[in-house]
Amino acid sequence: MRKGQRTGESICLDGVYLEPALERDLLNRLSRLEGHIRGIRKMLEEHKSCDDILIQVAAVKAAVNQAAVRLIEGHMETCVAESVEAGEGEQALVRLKGALATLLSQF
């Protein structure tokens, strides 16, 4: 699949292949995260309890981690699998390892 090409079930943009359902799920998760962040900001502005704010920050962190997990799963099911089928599995594995190393260094 070429950059920017669209197939019946997946979207390829800048090397990222996502099933439409996963893309919608991730967009919904990110929208909820934006709202949650705004809520935390409001709590801070209203001088709410530090304990309560930290609990909300932990919830956001967990939600971001879950979004990352879903993205990794989708990535492996689509672009990594497609690269393997195209005989480019080694390059896909190198890219996946790099992305995972970056992600895991942030956990």
N, C-alpha and C positions, 0 to 999 in steps of 0.2 A: 504494500500500500504506500502511496506517495504522500509527502507532506501536504496536509490540507485536504486530502481525499476523504470522501464520505462513502461508507458502505451501508448496506441495509441495516446492520446491527451495531456498528461501532463508528466512532468518530476519531479521525486521526488529525490532530493539530499539533504542530511542533513536536512530533515524536511521542505524543501522549494519546493513547487509545483507551477510550472509556465506553462502556455500554451506556446507552441513553438512560436506562433506569439508575445506574450507579451515578452518572453525572447529575441527575435530578436529586438523588439522595444526598450527594455531597453539597450541592447548592443549597438544599434545604437545611442541612446541618450547619453550613456556614452562615446562613441567614439567622438561624437560632443563636449561634455563637455571637454574631454581631449584636443581637438584642440583649444577650446575657452580659456582654461587655458594657453596653450602655447602662444596664442595670447596676453593675458594679461601680461604674463611674458615678452614678446617681447616689449610690450608697455612700461613697466616699465624700461627695459634695454635701450630703446630709449628715455627715459625721456619725454614721452608723458604727456599731461595734467592730473593732478590728478583727475579732474572732469571726464574726458573721461574714465580713468581707473576705477573710482568708478561706472560709468554707466555700464561698462562691468562686473564688479564684481556683480552688482545687477542682471544683465542678467543671469550670471552663477548661482546665488542663486535661481532665479526663475526657471531655468531649472532643478536644483537639486530637488527643491520642487515638480515640475511636475513629475519627475522620481519617487519620493517617493510616490506620489499620485497613479500613475499607478501601482506601486508595491503593495501598500496596496489593491487596487481594485482587482488585480490578486490574491493576497493572500486570500482575503475574498471569492472570487468566486471559489477558488480551495481548498486549504488545510483547511480553516476554514469550508467551506461547507462540505467537506469530513469528517472532524472530527465530525461535528454535525450528519451527517448520520451514523457514526460509534458509536454514543452514547458517544462521547468524547468532546461534545460541551463546557462543563464547562472549561476543560483544555485549549481548543483552545481560549476561551474568555480570560482567564487569560494571556495566552501568547500574544494575540493581544493587550490587555490593556497595558502590559509591553512594547511592541514594540512601541505602539502609545505614551505612556508617554515619552519614550526616544526620539522619533522623535519630538514630539511637544515641548520638552524642548529646542530643538535646533533651532526652528523657530524664 
